Protein backbone atom coordinates (compact mmCIF):
# COMPACT_ATOMS: atom_id res chain seq x y z
CA UNK A 1 0.00 0.00 0.00
CA UNK A 2 1.19 3.50 -0.87
CA UNK A 3 0.10 6.07 1.73
CA UNK A 4 0.30 9.87 1.63
CA UNK A 5 0.34 11.69 4.95
CA UNK A 6 -0.16 15.39 5.60
CA UNK A 7 -1.32 17.62 8.47
CA UNK A 8 -2.02 21.23 9.41
CA UNK A 9 0.39 21.55 12.35
CA UNK A 10 3.41 21.62 10.05
CA UNK A 11 6.19 19.35 8.84
CA UNK A 12 7.97 19.31 12.23
CA UNK A 13 4.89 18.69 14.38
CA UNK A 14 5.05 15.72 16.78
CA UNK A 15 1.65 14.52 15.60
CA UNK A 16 3.03 14.01 12.10
CA UNK A 17 5.62 11.62 13.53
CA UNK A 18 2.76 9.68 15.13
CA UNK A 19 0.96 9.69 11.77
CA UNK A 20 4.09 8.35 10.05
CA UNK A 21 4.28 5.51 12.57
CA UNK A 22 0.61 4.61 12.03
CA UNK A 23 1.01 4.79 8.26
CA UNK A 24 4.12 2.60 8.30
CA UNK A 25 2.26 -0.06 10.28
CA UNK A 26 -0.59 0.02 7.77
CA UNK A 27 1.64 0.06 4.68
CA UNK A 28 3.73 -2.88 5.84
CA UNK A 29 7.33 -3.69 4.85
CA UNK A 30 6.53 -3.66 1.13
CA UNK A 31 4.52 -0.45 1.23
CA UNK A 32 5.49 3.21 0.98
CA UNK A 33 4.76 6.22 3.16
CA UNK A 34 5.04 9.62 1.49
CA UNK A 35 4.88 12.93 3.36
CA UNK A 36 3.78 16.24 1.85
CA UNK A 37 3.03 18.62 4.72
CA UNK A 38 2.92 22.38 5.29
CA UNK A 39 6.26 24.05 5.89
CA UNK A 40 4.62 26.11 8.65
CA UNK A 41 1.59 25.63 10.88
CA UNK A 42 -1.70 25.98 9.02
CA UNK A 43 -4.22 25.40 11.82
CA UNK A 44 -7.64 26.89 11.17
CA UNK A 45 -7.33 27.19 7.38
CA UNK A 46 -10.09 24.62 6.79
CA UNK A 47 -10.26 23.57 3.12
CA UNK A 48 -8.47 26.66 1.81
CA UNK A 49 -6.28 26.45 -1.28
CA UNK A 50 -3.62 28.93 -2.43
CA UNK A 51 -5.58 29.92 -5.51
CA UNK A 52 -4.19 33.42 -6.01
CA UNK A 53 -0.46 32.86 -5.50
CA UNK A 54 2.11 30.10 -6.17
CA UNK A 55 3.17 27.60 -3.53
CA UNK A 56 6.83 26.65 -3.09
CA UNK A 57 7.59 23.00 -2.39
CA UNK A 58 10.91 21.53 -1.22
CA UNK A 59 12.20 17.96 -1.05
CA UNK A 60 13.60 17.35 2.44
CA UNK A 61 14.52 13.69 2.04
CA UNK A 62 13.33 10.59 0.25
CA UNK A 63 9.50 10.66 0.07
CA UNK A 64 9.36 13.71 2.39
CA UNK A 65 8.35 17.17 1.15
CA UNK A 66 7.35 20.50 2.68
CA UNK A 67 5.05 22.96 0.90
CA UNK A 68 4.41 26.59 1.78
CA UNK A 69 0.66 26.14 1.68
CA UNK A 70 -2.40 24.59 3.28
CA UNK A 71 -3.08 20.87 3.80
CA UNK A 72 -5.35 20.91 0.74
CA UNK A 73 -2.46 22.47 -1.23
CA UNK A 74 -0.21 19.64 -0.02
CA UNK A 75 -2.65 16.99 -1.21
CA UNK A 76 -2.90 18.69 -4.60
CA UNK A 77 0.89 18.95 -4.81
CA UNK A 78 1.28 15.26 -4.02
CA UNK A 79 -1.31 14.09 -6.53
CA UNK A 80 -0.36 16.45 -9.36
CA UNK A 81 3.41 16.60 -8.91
CA UNK A 82 5.27 14.65 -6.23
CA UNK A 83 3.34 11.38 -6.68
CA UNK A 84 1.87 12.01 -10.11
CA UNK A 85 3.30 8.80 -11.57
CA UNK A 86 2.54 6.67 -8.51
CA UNK A 87 -0.60 8.06 -6.83
CA UNK A 88 -1.43 7.10 -3.24
CA UNK A 89 -3.85 4.34 -2.32
CA UNK A 90 -4.81 6.16 0.89
CA UNK A 91 -4.46 9.68 2.31
CA UNK A 92 -4.14 10.22 6.06
CA UNK A 93 -4.28 13.74 7.53
CA UNK A 94 -3.05 14.35 11.08
CA UNK A 95 -2.52 13.44 13.80
CA UNK A 96 -3.73 16.87 14.86
CA UNK A 97 -2.72 18.24 18.25
CA UNK A 98 -6.19 18.89 19.64
CA UNK A 99 -9.60 17.64 18.62
CA UNK A 100 -11.40 18.22 15.36
CA UNK A 101 -14.83 17.28 16.65
CA UNK A 102 -17.99 19.36 16.83
CA UNK A 103 -17.80 22.89 15.45
CA UNK A 104 -14.01 22.58 15.13
CA UNK A 105 -14.57 20.50 11.99
CA UNK A 106 -15.58 23.60 10.05
CA UNK A 107 -12.26 25.34 10.75
CA UNK A 108 -9.94 22.35 10.59
CA UNK A 109 -7.10 22.20 8.09
CA UNK A 110 -6.65 18.56 9.09
CA UNK A 111 -10.18 17.77 7.93
CA UNK A 112 -9.61 20.01 4.90
CA UNK A 113 -6.70 17.84 3.77
CA UNK A 114 -8.81 14.68 3.91
CA UNK A 115 -11.69 16.45 2.18
CA UNK A 116 -9.47 17.48 -0.73
CA UNK A 117 -8.25 13.91 -1.11
CA UNK A 118 -11.85 12.69 -1.24
CA UNK A 119 -12.70 15.34 -3.84
CA UNK A 120 -9.79 13.97 -5.88
CA UNK A 121 -11.33 10.50 -5.68
CA UNK A 122 -8.98 9.04 -3.06
CA UNK A 123 -9.81 7.18 0.16
CA UNK A 124 -9.04 9.55 3.04
CA UNK A 125 -9.13 9.74 6.84
CA UNK A 126 -8.42 12.68 9.14
CA UNK A 127 -7.11 11.91 12.64
CA UNK A 128 -6.96 14.14 15.69
CA UNK A 129 -5.98 13.72 19.33
CA UNK A 130 -8.37 15.33 21.82
CA UNK A 131 -6.48 16.94 24.73
CA UNK A 132 -7.72 17.54 28.24
CA UNK A 133 -6.90 17.26 31.95
CA UNK A 134 -6.16 13.51 31.69
CA UNK A 135 -3.60 13.99 28.91
CA UNK A 136 -1.90 17.08 30.37
CA UNK A 137 0.67 15.13 32.40
CA UNK A 138 1.33 12.33 29.93
CA UNK A 139 4.86 12.09 28.55
CA UNK A 140 3.20 11.37 25.20
CA UNK A 141 -0.14 13.21 24.85
CA UNK A 142 -0.68 11.34 21.55
CA UNK A 143 -0.53 7.89 23.12
CA UNK A 144 -4.22 7.08 22.50
CA UNK A 145 -3.79 7.83 18.79
CA UNK A 146 -0.42 6.10 18.64
CA UNK A 147 -1.69 2.89 20.24
CA UNK A 148 -5.14 2.67 18.62
CA UNK A 149 -4.73 4.51 15.30
CA UNK A 150 -3.64 1.67 13.01
CA UNK A 151 -6.29 -0.70 14.34
CA UNK A 152 -9.11 1.81 13.80
CA UNK A 153 -8.01 2.67 10.27
CA UNK A 154 -7.52 -0.98 9.36
CA UNK A 155 -11.08 -1.69 10.48
CA UNK A 156 -12.30 1.24 8.37
CA UNK A 157 -10.42 0.00 5.33
CA UNK A 158 -12.00 -3.43 5.72
CA UNK A 159 -15.59 -2.42 6.51
CA UNK A 160 -16.35 1.25 5.69
CA UNK A 161 -18.03 2.55 2.55
CA UNK A 162 -15.28 3.46 0.08
CA UNK A 163 -17.41 3.58 -3.08
CA UNK A 164 -16.49 6.45 -5.37
CA UNK A 165 -19.51 6.69 -7.67
CA UNK A 166 -21.25 9.46 -5.68
CA UNK A 167 -20.75 13.11 -6.60
CA UNK A 168 -19.03 13.68 -3.25
CA UNK A 169 -17.03 10.73 -1.99
CA UNK A 170 -17.14 9.87 1.70
CA UNK A 171 -14.14 10.42 3.95
CA UNK A 172 -13.83 9.68 7.65
CA UNK A 173 -13.04 11.95 10.58
CA UNK A 174 -11.48 10.14 13.56
CA UNK A 175 -10.94 11.71 16.99
CA UNK A 176 -9.09 9.96 19.80
CA UNK A 177 -10.36 10.73 23.31
CA UNK A 178 -8.53 12.88 25.89
CA UNK A 179 -7.45 9.91 28.00
CA UNK A 180 -4.41 7.63 28.32
CA UNK A 181 -4.31 4.80 25.78
CA UNK A 182 -5.16 2.24 28.46
CA UNK A 183 -8.36 4.14 29.34
CA UNK A 184 -9.85 4.17 25.82
CA UNK A 185 -13.31 2.61 26.11
CA UNK A 186 -13.78 1.55 22.49
CA UNK A 187 -14.97 3.02 19.20
CA UNK A 188 -18.24 4.79 18.42
CA UNK A 189 -19.65 5.80 15.04
CA UNK A 190 -20.99 9.31 15.57
CA UNK A 191 -22.45 12.37 13.91
CA UNK A 192 -20.74 15.74 14.04
CA UNK A 193 -21.79 17.52 17.22
CA UNK A 194 -21.67 21.03 18.58
CA UNK A 195 -20.50 22.05 22.02
CA UNK A 196 -23.23 23.83 23.94
CA UNK A 197 -22.70 27.42 25.04
CA UNK A 198 -19.30 27.93 23.47
CA UNK A 199 -18.04 29.57 20.27
CA UNK A 200 -14.91 30.97 18.71
CA UNK A 201 -14.35 34.66 19.40
CA UNK A 202 -11.62 37.28 19.46
CA UNK A 203 -9.52 38.79 22.25
CA UNK A 204 -8.52 42.38 21.38
CA UNK A 205 -5.02 43.58 22.18
CA UNK A 206 -3.31 46.95 21.91
CA UNK A 207 0.40 46.77 21.09
CA UNK A 208 2.92 49.16 22.70
CA UNK A 209 2.95 51.18 19.47
CA UNK A 210 -0.78 51.77 19.84
CA UNK A 211 -1.86 49.50 17.00
CA UNK A 212 -4.87 47.30 17.51
CA UNK A 213 -4.64 43.52 17.12
CA UNK A 214 -6.82 40.60 18.02
CA UNK A 215 -6.27 36.95 18.87
CA UNK A 216 -8.82 34.36 17.80
CA UNK A 217 -9.75 32.21 20.79
CA UNK A 218 -11.85 29.07 21.07
CA UNK A 219 -14.29 28.16 23.81
CA UNK A 220 -14.05 25.34 26.33
CA UNK A 221 -13.24 22.02 24.69
CA UNK A 222 -14.76 20.22 27.67
CA UNK A 223 -18.24 21.72 27.10
CA UNK A 224 -20.92 19.06 26.57
CA UNK A 225 -22.62 18.16 23.30
CA UNK A 226 -25.63 16.04 22.38
CA UNK A 227 -25.54 12.31 22.96
CA UNK A 228 -24.47 10.38 19.88
CA UNK A 229 -22.10 13.12 18.72
CA UNK A 230 -18.35 12.97 18.27
CA UNK A 231 -17.76 15.35 21.19
CA UNK A 232 -19.93 13.33 23.58
CA UNK A 233 -18.21 10.08 22.59
CA UNK A 234 -14.73 11.54 23.02
CA UNK A 235 -15.48 13.03 26.44
CA UNK A 236 -16.79 9.61 27.51
CA UNK A 237 -13.48 8.01 26.52
CA UNK A 238 -14.40 6.60 23.10
CA UNK A 239 -12.71 7.00 19.74
CA UNK A 240 -15.22 8.69 17.42
CA UNK A 241 -15.53 7.85 13.72
CA UNK A 242 -17.69 10.23 11.70
CA UNK A 243 -18.45 9.68 8.00
CA UNK A 244 -18.34 12.99 6.12
CA UNK A 245 -18.54 14.40 2.62
CA UNK A 246 -17.99 17.80 1.02
CA UNK A 247 -21.70 18.40 0.49
CA UNK A 248 -23.16 21.18 2.65
CA UNK A 249 -26.71 20.74 1.33
CA UNK A 250 -29.35 20.34 4.05
CA UNK A 251 -31.15 17.43 2.38
CA UNK A 252 -33.85 17.34 5.08
CA UNK A 253 -34.99 20.83 4.02
CA UNK A 254 -35.23 20.23 0.28
CA UNK A 255 -38.80 18.88 0.07
CA UNK A 256 -40.35 21.56 2.27
CA UNK A 257 -38.50 24.37 0.56
CA UNK A 258 -39.47 22.97 -2.83
CA UNK A 259 -43.16 23.01 -1.91
CA UNK A 260 -42.84 26.60 -0.69
CA UNK A 261 -40.91 28.03 -3.62
CA UNK A 262 -41.21 25.96 -6.77
CA UNK A 263 -44.75 27.12 -7.64
CA UNK A 264 -43.91 30.82 -7.44
CA UNK A 265 -45.03 32.66 -10.58
CA UNK A 266 -42.38 35.01 -12.02
CA UNK A 267 -44.95 37.81 -11.83
CA UNK A 268 -45.76 37.24 -8.14
CA UNK A 269 -43.16 39.74 -7.01
CA UNK A 270 -45.05 42.54 -8.78
CA UNK A 271 -48.27 41.63 -6.99
CA UNK A 272 -46.50 41.37 -3.63
CA UNK A 273 -44.80 44.74 -4.18
CA UNK A 274 -48.09 46.48 -5.00
CA UNK A 275 -49.75 45.01 -1.89
CA UNK A 276 -47.08 46.49 0.37
CA UNK A 277 -47.55 50.05 -0.89
N, C-alpha and C positions, 0 to 999 in steps of 0.2 A: 504493500500500500504506500502511496505517495501522499504525504500530508503537508499542507501549508499551514503555518501558524502565524498569527499576528496579534496585536493588542492595541490598547489606547494609552497605556501607561509609559510606553517608550521601549526602545530596544534594550535598555539596561535594567528594566524593571525586574524585581525578583519573581513576580508572578509569571513572567515570560519563561523563566528558567523552569518553573513548575510545569508550565504548558509544554515545554520541550521534553520534559521527562515523561509526561503523560503520552505525548505523541509518539515518542520513541517506543514505549511499551506497546502501543497500538500498532505501529508500523511493523514491528518485529525486526529481526536481524537482516532480512532481505529488503526491507522497506527503506523509504527516504523521508526525512523531515527537513523541510525548507522553511526558512524564516524570512519574512518581509514585514518589518515593523517600523513604526514611526521613529524618526531620529530623536524627537523630543516628545514629551507628554502631550497627548491629545484628548485628555478626559473632557467629556461634555460636548464633543463635536457632533455627536449623533451620527447620522448617515451622510454628513457633509462630504463633498468632493471638491478638489481644487480646480474648479472649472475655469476660472479667469486668470490663472497664472501657472507657469510650469512647475513641476515637482522634481527636485534633484534626488537621485537615488545612487547609493554607493554600495559596492560589494565589500563586506568586512572580512569574510572568510568563505570557505566552501559552503554553499547553500545558505548563506546568511547575509541579508541585505538590510540597509536602513534607508528609509525614504523620508524626505522632508514634507510630509503630508499626513492626511488622516488615515484611519484604518481602512476606510473604503478605498482611498487612493492606493494603499498598499496592496489590497486584493486585486485591484485593476492592474497595478504594475506587475504583480506576479503572473496573472493570467495572460496579459498582453505582451509582456517582455521577458521577465526573468524565467518563467516556466512555460513560455509560449509553445515550445516543442514537446514538452512533457507535462501537461497540465495536472493539477492535483486531483486525487480521488476524494479528498475530504479537506475542508477548511475548518480550523479551530481558532477561535478568537478569545484571548484571555491569557492566563487567568487574571481577571481584574482584581485589584486591591480595593475591596469594598463591593457591596451588593449592587446588582442591576436587576432588582425586583421592583414591583410596584411602579410608581411614577418615574423612577429612575430610568426605566427602559427607554422612555422618550428622549432622554438626553445622552444616552450611552453610546460612546464611540465603539465600545466592545461589541454591543449588539449591532451597531451600524456595519461593522466589518463582516459579521455573519450574514446580515441582510444583503449586503452587496454580493457576497458569494452566491447566495440563493438566487438573486436576480440574474446572475451569470449562469445559472443552471447547475450549480455545484452543491452537493450535500454540505451543510454547515451547522456548527454548534458554537454558541457563545458560552463562556464559563466565567463565573465570578465567585469570589470568596467573601461572604458576609462577615463583617467584623463587629465585635461587641465586647462587653465586659469579660466574657469567658475566653476570648482569644487575646485579650490585651497583654497577658503575661506569658503567653506561649513563646518559646524560642523560635517556632515556625508558625506564624499566624495562618499560613496556607495549608496546614497539615490535613485538614478535612478534604480539601481539593486534591492534595497530593496523594492521599491514601485511597480515596474513593473515585477519583476522576476517570481513570481508565475503565474501571468496571461499569460505571454509569454509561459512558459513551459506547462501550462495546455492546451493552444491552440495547441502546438506541439503534446502533447499526444493524443489529439482528432483528429488531422487532418494530421499529418506528416506521412511519409512512415516509418513504423517500421518493415517491412517484414525482415525475417532473412534467406531467402533461397539463397541469393547471397553469393559468396565467401567472400566478404568483406562487412559486414553490415554497413549501414549508421549510422552516429552519427551527432549531430548538435552542431555547434559552435555559441554561442550567445555573442554579445558584446553590452554593454549599453553605450550610448553616453556620452561625457564629458560635461554634462549640469545638472542643477538641475532637480529633478523628474518632477516638474511642467512644464518644458520646453521641455520634450520629445515629439517629433513630431508624433511618431507612430512606426510601425515595417516595415522593408523592408527585403525581401528575396534577398540575395546577393551572388556573387561569392567572392572567396578570391582575394584580391587586392595586390598591391605592391606600397608602397610610392615612389614617383619619386625623384631621386637625393639624396637618403639617404640609408646608409647601416650600419651594425654593423662594428666596428673597435676596435682597441686597443689603449690605452693611456699608453706609457711606463713610468716607474717610477724607480728611483734609490734610494734605501733605505740608511739610514745613514751608514750602514755597507758596502756599496758599491755593494750590490747584486742588480741584475736587476729584476724588476717585471713589470707586465702590468695589467691594468684594462681593461676589455671588456666594451665598451661603445656603446650605440645605437644612431641612428640619430634622427632627429626631428620627434616627433610623430604627429606633426601638418602638416607635408608635404602632399601635395595632392596626390590622386590616381585616377585611371580611374573611370568614372561614372558607377554606377551599382555594384561597389565593396563594401566590408564591410567597408573599411576605409572612402570612400566617404560618405556612408550612416551615419556613426557615426559622422563625422565632420559636417554633416548637421542636426544633432540632432535626428537621428532615431536609434532605436534598430536594429542591423543587425542579421539575422539568416542565417547561411551558412551550407548547407548539405555537409558532408564530408565523406570520407572513406579512409581506410589505403591501398590504391592502387595508387602507384605513376606512373603507366603506362600512357604515353601520347597516348591515344587511337586515337587521330586525326592523329598521325604520322604512325600508323601501316600499313595502305594500301600502302602508298607511299614507305615506307621502305621495305615492302614485295616485291613490284615490282622491286625495285633496287637490292635486295640481294638474293631473293629466287632462282633465276635461275643461280646463280654462280656455275660453274663447279669446283669440288675439285681440278682440275689440272690447273685452271686459274691462280693461284698464281705463278706457274712456268713460264707460258708465260709472265705474267706481269713483273716478276723479270728479265727475259732475255731481255725484251725490254728496261729496264732501264740501262742496262750495256753499 
